[in-house]
């Protein structure tokens, strides 16, 4: 998971770039990077796994002089990457996940192209994308070719002396939005980067669309497609509450999700509603508004220094963040029946060990978990998050019920089926909660407000649009 930001200004853009990139810190925990172009390219990359972006880049801000720049927050690769090629010099940042990156890298190496950037002995995806782009006749041709080659997703920003090229992945899994103010243009993953920097939204890029932003404004380089599969998880979990994608605000979707959960929840008597901070809060507020029960904070997040427990690459780090960031308030918890709204259950270990346990240990009478999306059944193919079936809580339940892994899980996808209920009961028992209920897919889609065929629901249904893919042989000169 990454967030990317770019700006072109009539004046120096260093401060805009610094804050605009920092507003993506909720999307990554490993690396932050900035590239700015004045008389020459200046590039800075820091490890932010143990410190915040702002503190790591504060001293660099004095040197970041230029009128155009790009930045990235990443959970995996070091970026931006600088390339000097026959297409000219450029810096690039990317957001997405390339499933066939090893295959593509091997094909390039067979043609004599080498790689210098590695992360944990793996090919740096951003460098791979850059090297693939240089196989094109020009930057636009190169971007179109990578879209034809990759399995997965890739949105990107390329910083050149002409301006910033912005391209959204061809099925629109992740957003790119262009904004404008009196003296500058910007492009961002998260629109929450715009308000405090005085940018107004001008355009949501369409899937596959390529634009150039420069001092004079926005230039269309390639029209996009209306065929899209936008990641539904953006609204449920990954997006910042103040952000808007496809014209739909994240916080409003989460409130609607909570309302849907409450409408199907008429058979329990509770004292209060809460959400697992931070992304569960919007869902819980919607539940409280619909149910008429008070929203309270039995668990509070100690904000400084603790990011999301979902994004770090190692389980050990995820567990440490989950354990340390939530502090229980016994005076609110003791003797109470509590509905806890959670955005999702992925592995379930953090919810069980570092949220539910704290409630029981502090005297909760009942703990009812309400999840804002259906059970996650398939590892994400388009972002670096869940990578294996084995780590998913719902699949563990199915394995236990069936006595083995099975290919056909259709009965478990039907929320009205006996096997679905048995699976949910098993997860509830494993978590150690009074009751557990998930959002049904139909309600989640209604809460988002886009047509189902415009959303990527792969991690819940196993279905997605197959974009046409070409081979390296077909596209290289």
Buried (B, 14 or more C-beta within 10 A) or exposed (E): BBBBBBBBBEEBBBEBBBBBBBBBBBBBBBBBBBBBBBEEBBBBBBEBBEEBBBEBBEEBBEEBBBBBBBBBBBBBBBBBBBBEBEBEBBBBBBBBBBEBBEEBBEBBEEEEBEBEBEBEEEBBBBBBBBBBBBBBEEBBBBBBBBBBBBBBBBBBBBBBEBBBBBBBBBBBBBBBBBBBBEEBBBBBBBBBBBEEBEBEBBBBBBBBBBBBBBEEBBEEBBEBBEBBBBBBBBBBBBBBBBBBBBEBBBBBBBBBBBBBBBEEBEEBEBBBBBBBBBBBBBBBBBBBBBBEBEBBBBBBBEEEEBBBBBBBBEEEBBBBBBBEBBEBBEEBBEEBBBBBBBBBBBBBBBBBBBBBBBBEEBEBBBBBBBBBBBBBBBBBBBBBBBEEBEBBBBBBBBBBBEEEEEEEBEBBBEBEEEBBEBBBBBBBEBBEBBBBBBBBBEBBBBBBBBEBEBBBBBBBBEEBEEBEEEEBEEBBE
